[in-house]
Amino acid sequence: MKADKIKNYIIVCLFLVFIFGICFFSILQEDREFSEMENRNLQQFPKFSYETLKSGDFTKNFETYMSDQVFLKDELVSVKTVSDMAFMKPKQNDVYLGDDGFYLKEYRENTEQIDKNIGCLNRFADSLPEDVSVSFLLAPNAVSVLSEKVPSVNLNDDQADAAKHIEETISDRINFVCPLDAMKSADNKDELYYRTDHHWTTAGAEFGFDALMKRMGEEVPECNYRIEEVKDFYGTMYSQAPYSFAKSDTIRLPVQENNEITVRYTEPAGDHTAPKACKEIDGVQTKSGLFADELKTVKDKYAAFMGGNFTRLEIEAEGAADDESVLILKDSYCNSMMPFFCSKYKHITMCDLRYFGMGTQTVSEYIAEHNIRKVIYVYNIDFINSDNSFVWLE
């Protein structure tokens, strides 16, 4: 009996030392402003006032602050992930830990949101002049292409049903393609998506580009690319459920020989600032090449494509096969496709509606001013299922 009491006292003491130790070192350590692991800004100590206390903002922000600034947070999250895996818990923060080290984001279909978004895309396409062609590449996600790697106990909906529904409701005005079936049956399908990130790889982006060109009835240029490898990439899915045994990815950046590419960050607002290599030309941040060198060494290495997501970019590709002006409305899946688009089209504008807002010029006005005769939508299924920024087209 005495031995049991001593054991209990030891357990209680260890627990108290752990709890108060974490609190003590959390107070002593300098507050972090940014988490490389989570790829986001962390909550700083909130300013106190009677108004913020009354509204509840102070207590809410203080709770977030305590969570963000806890001592050894990244290490504790990793320990939790490992322990959950040991107890056969396959999902963390809507991410499934699948076979062969693949992180797979859970997909739960929101048909109402899909219909709203497709309605916006349809009405926008129908409003354009008849000589403007509109095409739509719907990119499937890894959770559907690599469905056999998802744990048997899961709550995923079938993206094939979503793709079929979109195809049935899309306007006849739009050339539509979703390469889900082709990607599922591809010999190299394990190479089409990153293990630790929600994006497709450069190989996946090329697969999607080729499918789009075929649907549009256009030829894929024959190009020679020099591949630059960016190693030790741990993506957004890893950040949601990190553990020490995860295998990193390698990003492959294709550089086309004999194609001088200039990127103009005409409206740089987005989730990144214009790359450091930019020079101001005629009041616009401008750089050569598609890739941001300074982002090849940070955690969010996928942002090396284009430097991240921006409201609008204008690209000139001198060695492109076709001297055409194209507008691409896109999400981040499109960023890794740009080397292939630049091999095809000389004048490209990329527009990300998430950062668009009520600017001084609508998308339709931009199309008319720049004499654009080709519009391409590039969105992944989960984005169509969840995003609400398509209203800016109307």
MOBELRA-V816109 format. One record per residue. N is the residue number from 1. RES is the residue in one small letter. SS is DSSP state (2 for helix, 1 for strand, 0 for the rest). Layout:
# MOBELRA-V816109
N:RES:SS ; N:RES:SS
This chain:
# MOBELRA-V816109
1:m:0 ; 2:k:2 ; 3:a:2 ; 4:d:2 ; 5:k:2 ; 6:i:2 ; 7:k:2 ; 8:n:2 ; 9:y:2 ; 10:i:2 ; 11:i:2 ; 12:v:2 ; 13:c:2 ; 14:l:2 ; 15:f:2 ; 16:l:2 ; 17:v:2 ; 18:f:2 ; 19:i:2 ; 20:f:2 ; 21:g:2 ; 22:i:2 ; 23:c:2 ; 24:f:2 ; 25:f:2 ; 26:s:2 ; 27:i:2 ; 28:l:2 ; 29:q:0 ; 30:e:0 ; 31:d:0 ; 32:r:0 ; 33:e:0 ; 34:f:1 ; 35:s:1 ; 36:e:0 ; 37:m:0 ; 38:e:0 ; 39:n:0 ; 40:r:1 ; 41:n:1 ; 42:l:0 ; 43:q:0 ; 44:q:0 ; 45:f:0 ; 46:p:0 ; 47:k:0 ; 48:f:0 ; 49:s:0 ; 50:y:2 ; 51:e:2 ; 52:t:2 ; 53:l:2 ; 54:k:2 ; 55:s:2 ; 56:g:0 ; 57:d:2 ; 58:f:2 ; 59:t:2 ; 60:k:2 ; 61:n:2 ; 62:f:2 ; 63:e:2 ; 64:t:2 ; 65:y:2 ; 66:m:2 ; 67:s:2 ; 68:d:2 ; 69:q:0 ; 70:v:0 ; 71:f:0 ; 72:l:0 ; 73:k:2 ; 74:d:2 ; 75:e:2 ; 76:l:2 ; 77:v:2 ; 78:s:2 ; 79:v:2 ; 80:k:2 ; 81:t:2 ; 82:v:2 ; 83:s:2 ; 84:d:2 ; 85:m:2 ; 86:a:2 ; 87:f:0 ; 88:m:0 ; 89:k:0 ; 90:p:0 ; 91:k:1 ; 92:q:1 ; 93:n:0 ; 94:d:0 ; 95:v:1 ; 96:y:1 ; 97:l:1 ; 98:g:0 ; 99:d:2 ; 100:d:2 ; 101:g:2 ; 102:f:0 ; 103:y:1 ; 104:l:1 ; 105:k:1 ; 106:e:0 ; 107:y:0 ; 108:r:0 ; 109:e:0 ; 110:n:0 ; 111:t:2 ; 112:e:2 ; 113:q:2 ; 114:i:2 ; 115:d:2 ; 116:k:2 ; 117:n:2 ; 118:i:2 ; 119:g:2 ; 120:c:2 ; 121:l:2 ; 122:n:2 ; 123:r:2 ; 124:f:2 ; 125:a:2 ; 126:d:2 ; 127:s:2 ; 128:l:0 ; 129:p:0 ; 130:e:0 ; 131:d:0 ; 132:v:0 ; 133:s:1 ; 134:v:1 ; 135:s:1 ; 136:f:1 ; 137:l:1 ; 138:l:1 ; 139:a:1 ; 140:p:0 ; 141:n:0 ; 142:a:2 ; 143:v:2 ; 144:s:2 ; 145:v:2 ; 146:l:0 ; 147:s:2 ; 148:e:2 ; 149:k:2 ; 150:v:0 ; 151:p:0 ; 152:s:0 ; 153:v:0 ; 154:n:0 ; 155:l:0 ; 156:n:0 ; 157:d:0 ; 158:d:0 ; 159:q:2 ; 160:a:2 ; 161:d:2 ; 162:a:2 ; 163:a:2 ; 164:k:2 ; 165:h:2 ; 166:i:2 ; 167:e:2 ; 168:e:2 ; 169:t:2 ; 170:i:0 ; 171:s:0 ; 172:d:0 ; 173:r:0 ; 174:i:1 ; 175:n:1 ; 176:f:1 ; 177:v:1 ; 178:c:0 ; 179:p:0 ; 180:l:2 ; 181:d:2 ; 182:a:2 ; 183:m:2 ; 184:k:2 ; 185:s:0 ; 186:a:0 ; 187:d:0 ; 188:n:0 ; 189:k:2 ; 190:d:2 ; 191:e:2 ; 192:l:0 ; 193:y:1 ; 194:y:0 ; 195:r:0 ; 196:t:0 ; 197:d:0 ; 198:h:0 ; 199:h:0 ; 200:w:1 ; 201:t:0 ; 202:t:2 ; 203:a:2 ; 204:g:2 ; 205:a:2 ; 206:e:2 ; 207:f:2 ; 208:g:2 ; 209:f:2 ; 210:d:2 ; 211:a:2 ; 212:l:2 ; 213:m:2 ; 214:k:2 ; 215:r:2 ; 216:m:2 ; 217:g:0 ; 218:e:0 ; 219:e:0 ; 220:v:0 ; 221:p:0 ; 222:e:0 ; 223:c:0 ; 224:n:0 ; 225:y:1 ; 226:r:1 ; 227:i:1 ; 228:e:1 ; 229:e:1 ; 230:v:1 ; 231:k:1 ; 232:d:1 ; 233:f:1 ; 234:y:0 ; 235:g:0 ; 236:t:2 ; 237:m:2 ; 238:y:2 ; 239:s:2 ; 240:q:2 ; 241:a:0 ; 242:p:0 ; 243:y:0 ; 244:s:0 ; 245:f:0 ; 246:a:0 ; 247:k:0 ; 248:s:0 ; 249:d:1 ; 250:t:1 ; 251:i:1 ; 252:r:1 ; 253:l:1 ; 254:p:1 ; 255:v:1 ; 256:q:1 ; 257:e:0 ; 258:n:0 ; 259:n:0 ; 260:e:0 ; 261:i:1 ; 262:t:1 ; 263:v:1 ; 264:r:1 ; 265:y:1 ; 266:t:1 ; 267:e:1 ; 268:p:1 ; 269:a:1 ; 270:g:1 ; 271:d:0 ; 272:h:0 ; 273:t:0 ; 274:a:0 ; 275:p:0 ; 276:k:0 ; 277:a:0 ; 278:c:0 ; 279:k:1 ; 280:e:1 ; 281:i:1 ; 282:d:0 ; 283:g:0 ; 284:v:1 ; 285:q:1 ; 286:t:1 ; 287:k:1 ; 288:s:1 ; 289:g:0 ; 290:l:0 ; 291:f:1 ; 292:a:0 ; 293:d:2 ; 294:e:2 ; 295:l:2 ; 296:k:2 ; 297:t:0 ; 298:v:0 ; 299:k:0 ; 300:d:0 ; 301:k:2 ; 302:y:2 ; 303:a:2 ; 304:a:2 ; 305:f:1 ; 306:m:0 ; 307:g:0 ; 308:g:0 ; 309:n:0 ; 310:f:1 ; 311:t:1 ; 312:r:1 ; 313:l:1 ; 314:e:1 ; 315:i:1 ; 316:e:1 ; 317:a:1 ; 318:e:0 ; 319:g:0 ; 320:a:0 ; 321:a:0 ; 322:d:1 ; 323:d:1 ; 324:e:1 ; 325:s:1 ; 326:v:1 ; 327:l:1 ; 328:i:1 ; 329:l:1 ; 330:k:1 ; 331:d:0 ; 332:s:2 ; 333:y:2 ; 334:c:2 ; 335:n:2 ; 336:s:2 ; 337:m:2 ; 338:m:2 ; 339:p:2 ; 340:f:2 ; 341:f:2 ; 342:c:2 ; 343:s:2 ; 344:k:2 ; 345:y:1 ; 346:k:1 ; 347:h:1 ; 348:i:1 ; 349:t:1 ; 350:m:1 ; 351:c:1 ; 352:d:0 ; 353:l:2 ; 354:r:2 ; 355:y:2 ; 356:f:0 ; 357:g:0 ; 358:m:0 ; 359:g:0 ; 360:t:0 ; 361:q:0 ; 362:t:0 ; 363:v:2 ; 364:s:2 ; 365:e:2 ; 366:y:2 ; 367:i:2 ; 368:a:2 ; 369:e:2 ; 370:h:0 ; 371:n:0 ; 372:i:0 ; 373:r:0 ; 374:k:1 ; 375:v:1 ; 376:i:1 ; 377:y:1 ; 378:v:1 ; 379:y:1 ; 380:n:1 ; 381:i:2 ; 382:d:2 ; 383:f:2 ; 384:i:2 ; 385:n:2 ; 386:s:2 ; 387:d:0 ; 388:n:0 ; 389:s:2 ; 390:f:2 ; 391:v:2 ; 392:w:2 ; 393:l:2 ; 394:e:0
